[in-house]
């Protein structure tokens, strides 16, 4: 199997430097070959040590959520990106937004902007699920409830002090729909409150949802 054929079979996944070394184990200078693959457009760098196959090799590309999990770990897709995935906000999302236990960071890549916002443990670990995006592509994503809570607790200047302020933020600012919010699991959110940043804001969010 030649290297282009091997890469075609990997077009649906992020490709690590170690995987490339394994594919190029018969080459005396695999790192020189990696540079040649980049120059020929057969692989595209996402960040140091992480690649995707070039457009000339395969039409299938890794989902942004899967790439986000790999660009910085541990992390999970959340906030606008997760809310958009669930169809809960109408606006197009330009950055791929994730949460991490590491320092907040941004990665400007050839395929777009990936942002990571720090959250403390144990709150970070609540409300997560492995989601199937397509064949052989799974990514760690916040539940709808956690994605909204993450947005509230990490957005500077957002303090929900009343039911009306919670409604204003969720329905006017984020443009979510009441019919969708009414399906949210209030008990799940309540179970996170003890360890949550901006606990009072999330308590007000649950009170607001109860009024719907």
N, C-alpha and C positions, 0 to 999 in steps of 0.2 A: 504493500500500500504506500503510495507516495504521500508527501506531506500535504499537498492540496486536498487530496481525497480525505485524509485524516482530519483536516481542519473542517471540511464540509460536514463531517459527522458531528462536529462540536459546535455548530453554528448557533444552537439554541441555548448555549451556556456561556458564562464568563470563563475565560481561559487564564489560568494562573501561569506564572513563570515556571513553576515546577512541572506543570502539565506539559508545557512546551519542551522542557528539558527531557521529559519522558518520551515525547513523540520524536525527539531529535537525538535519541541515545546512540544512534549509529554514526552521528557526525562527530568528527574530531573536535570541532570548534562550534558547539551548539549556540553559544551566545552570538557568534558572528552570523550564524544562519538566522537567528531571531531578528537581528538588525536588518538582514536582507529581506525577510518576510515583511517587516514594517515598511521598508523602502518600496517594495513591490505592491503594497496595499493589500497583502493577503491577511494581515492582522492589523488591528487598529488599537493603539494604546488608550486605556481609560485612565489609569494612574500607574505609577511605578509598580511593575510586577503583575499588572492585571490588563487583559486584552479582550477584545471580541474579534471574530473573524471579519475580514473585509467584505464589502458589498459585492466584490467580484467573485467571492468564494461561495457564499450562500445567501439566500433571500431571507431566511429566518434569523431573527435577532433575539437576544435575551430580553425579557421584559424589564422595564426600568426598575420595577420593584425588586426583582432578583439581583440586578446589578447593584442597587442601593444596599442590599444586605451584604454584598461582597466588598464594596468599596470601603466601607468602614464597619467593623463589627466589634462588639455586639451592637446590633441596631435592628429596628423594625420600621416599616412604612407607617406613617401616621399623619395627623393634621390634614391639610388640604388634599394631599395625594390620596390618603385613605378615604376621606370623605368623598372625593371625586370618584374613586374606584367603586364605592357603594352607590353612586348616583344621588348623593345627598346634597350636593351643592352644584349650582348651574355653571359657575365660571370655569373657564379653561385654566388648568394648573400649569404654570411655566417651569417651576422648580420641583424637583422630586424631594419631598420632605420626609425626614425620618427622625427618630429619637435614638439616643445612645446613652450609655453610662459613662462614656468618655467625654472629653472636652468638646464643646460645640465647634463645628467646623463646616467649611464649604469646599466643594470640589467643582471647579470649572472643567468640564470635559468636552470632548469633541461632539458628544451627543446631548449635552445640556448641563444644567446646574443641579447638583445634588447637595442638599443642606442637611445638617445633623445638629439637633438640639439636645443638650444634656438634660437628663432626668435622674433623680436620686433613686437608689434602691431603698425599700422594696417596691415603691410605687411604679417604677419602670416596668416591672415584670407582670403587672396586672393586665388583664384584658387583651391577651395576644392569641393569635391563631396562625397556623400554617395554611396559606390559601393557595389553591391550584389556579394558576393563571392560564396555562395551556399545557399541552403534552410535555411532560418532563420538566415543567417550570413551576416551582413552588417558591413562595416567599413568606417571610414572617411579617404579618400585618396587624395593626391595632384593630380591635372591634370598632364598630361605629361609635359606641359609647366612649371608648378610650380615646379614639381619634379626636372627638369633640372636647373631651376633658383635657387632653394634651394641648390642644389649641388654646384653651382658656388659661391653663396654668402657666404657659410659657410665653404668652403675648403680653408685653409690657403695657401697663396702663389699663388692663382689663381687670376690673374688680366689680363683680356682680353683687350689688348691695340690696337689691330688691327683685321681686318677681318681674316687675316691669322692665328693669334694666337687663335682666336675663332674656326676656322676650325681645327687647330691642336689639341686643347683640346677636342672638341666634337667628332671628327672622329678618331683620333689616340689614345687619352687617354681613352675616354669612349667607343669608337668603335661603335658609333651610325651610322645609315645609312642615306644618303642624302634623300632618298625617304621618310623616316619617318619624318625627320626634316622639309621637305618641307610642310608637312601637319600642322605644328604648327601654332597656332593662334597668330600672331605677335601683333595684336591689343590688345589682352588680356595682353601680357607681357608689352606692352607700357603703359597700364593703371595702372600698378603696380609701374612704375619707380619712381614716385614722392616720394614714401615711402620706396623704396627698398634699402637695403644695397648694396654696390658695384654697384651703379647705372650706372656708365660708362661701367662696364663690361657687364651688361645686355643690354645696348644700343648697344654695339658692337655685342652682340649675335644676336639681331634683325637685324642689318645691314648685318650680315653674312647670316642669313636665307633668307633675301631678294635677295641674290645673287644666291641662288640655283635655 
